[in-house]
Amino acid sequence: MLKKIVLSLAIVFTSLSFVMQPITANAAWGVFTPDWTAIQADAAQVSADALVISAQAAETMNMAQAIMSTETDADVLASAQQIYTLAAQVETDANAIAVTADDINARINGSEGTTLQLSQDILAMAGDIGTMADRILVTEGEIGVMADRIVTSENLISSSSLLMAQDMASLTIASTELTAEIINLSSDMMHQLGS
């Protein structure tokens, strides 16, 4: 009986020696060394893109305000008000994304010996950036719908608000492209952190 136990243990340990490999840098239980330079570059680009989106949202708000101050058609006024509200939300979210991305860089710059906690914090922040960017994407789609409604209404009324609505639609397309880039960069940061 003792011989069987010893033999079984020998087989198990021999099998384990073939299965067990040295712990690699990417293993969840090993030493984790993310590429902080790449993460900082992504965060800096996210911040820059978010600030551009914020500026575009502010411009959209100004155009919506201009439409509201010159139009009398109830449908156009309602659409312009909705665009103004949605653009304000985009501006708020974009500014929050920029602050979060800047915070990521500040934390990386100030990190000495806190790599694991820093990785977890940045992973959470990158997830927050992705969530806010998704919300911006949805909001931008709604702005595009409202701008299209203004265009439809203005085809029957006048050309001044029509041009502004077309400009808003163009800004929405540009913002959507930047938002998609932010989402990709956020995913890239999360990938570099090993999630």
N, C-alpha and C positions, 0 to 999 in steps of 0.2 A: 504494500500500500504506500509506504514512504517513497519507494522508488518511482511509483506512478506520479505522486505529487511533485517530486523533484524534477522528473522528466517533463511534466506539464509546465512547471514554472520555467524550465530551461527553454522550452518551445515558445512560450509567451514572450520571454525577454528577448529571444532571438528574433522573433517576429517584430517586436517593438523597435529593435535596433534598426531594422530595414525601413520601418514606417516613419520613425522619428527622423526629421531633418533638422538641420540647424535653424534656429529662429532667424527669420529674415526681417529686414527693416519694415516690410509692409504687413507682417503678421500682426493680428490684433493684440497679441500678448508680447510682442517684441518691442524693440526700440523703434519709435516712430519719428521719422524726420521729414516733415513736409517741406515743400519748396516754398519757403517764406517769401522769397523775392518774387516768384510768380504770383503768389497770393496777393502781395502788396500791389503788383502791377495791375492785377484784375480789379482789386478794390479801388485803386486810383481811377481806372477807366470807368468803373461803375459810378463813382462819385461825379466824374466829369459828365457822363451821359445823363445822370439824374439831374444835374444842374441845367443842362440844355433843355431837358424835358420840362423842368420847372419854369424856365424862361418862356418856352413855347406855350405852356399852360397860362402863364400870366398874359401873354400876347392874345391868346384865345379869349381870356376873360375880358380884356380891353375891347376886342372886336365885338363880343357879345353885348357888352355894355353900350357900345356905340349903336348897335342895332336896336337895343331896347330904348335908347334915347331918341331915335329917329322914326321908328315904326309905329303904326297904329293897328295893324292887323293882329287880332288876338292869337291866332295860331303861330305867327312869327314871333310875337312877344313871348308866348309860352315856351317855344323851342329855344329862343335866345336865353331865357331865364334858366332853363334846364342845362343848357351848354355852360352858362356861367357857373352854376353850382357844381357841375361835373368837373369843369376845368379847375375850380378851386380845390376839389378833392385830389385831382391829379397833382396839382402844385404841392399840396400838403404831403402826399405820399412820396413824391419825388424828392422833396427836401429831407424827409425822414430817411430815405434811402441814402442820400448823400452824406447825412450825418452818421449813419450806421457804417457806411464804407470808410469814412474818415476815421471813425472809432476803431475799426479793424486795423488800419494802418498805425494808429497811435498805440494800440495795444501791442502790435508786433514790435514797434520801435522800443517800447518800454518793457518788453518781456525778457527777464533774466531768470532762467531756471524754472519757468512756469509753463513749459511747452504743452504738457498734457491738458491743463486747465484752459490754456489759451486756445488750443485746438478745438476743445469742446465749445468754448465761448464763440469762436469764429464760425464754427459749424452752425451754431444756433443763429448767429447773426446773418449768415449767408442764407439760411432758411427763411428768416424774416424778410430779407431783401427779395427773395424769390416770391414770397407771399404778396408783398406790397407791389412788386412788378406785375404779378398776375392781376391784382386788383386794378392797377393802372391800365393794363391791356383791356380789361372788360369796360372800364370807364371810357377809354378812348373809343371803343366800338360804339358806345352809347352816344358820345359826342358826334361821331360820324353820322349816326342815324339822325340826330337832331339837325345837323348841318344839311343833310339831304332833304329834310322836311322844309327847312328854310328855303333851300334852292327851289323846291317844288312850288312853295307858296309864292316866292319872289318871281318865278317865271310868269305869274299872273299879275304881279303888282309893279315892281320897279327894279332897277338894276343895281342900285347902290348897296343894298343889303345882300344882294345876290353875290356880288364880288367878295364881300367879307365872308359870306358863308362858304364860298369856294376856297378862300384862303384858309378858313378854319379846317375844312376837309383836308387840304394839303398839309397843314400843320399836324393834323391827327395822324396822317399816314407817316410823316417823318417821325413823330413821337412813338408811334407803334413800332417802327423799325428799331429805334433806340431802346425801347422797352424790351423787345425781343433780344437785343444784344445784352442788356442787363441780366435777363433771365439766363442766357447762355453763360455769362461770366460768373453769375452766382452758382450755377451748376458746376462750373469748372473749379471754383473755389472749394465747393463741397467735395468734389472728386479728389482734389489735391490733398484734402484733409482726411481722405480715406473713407468717406461715408458711402 
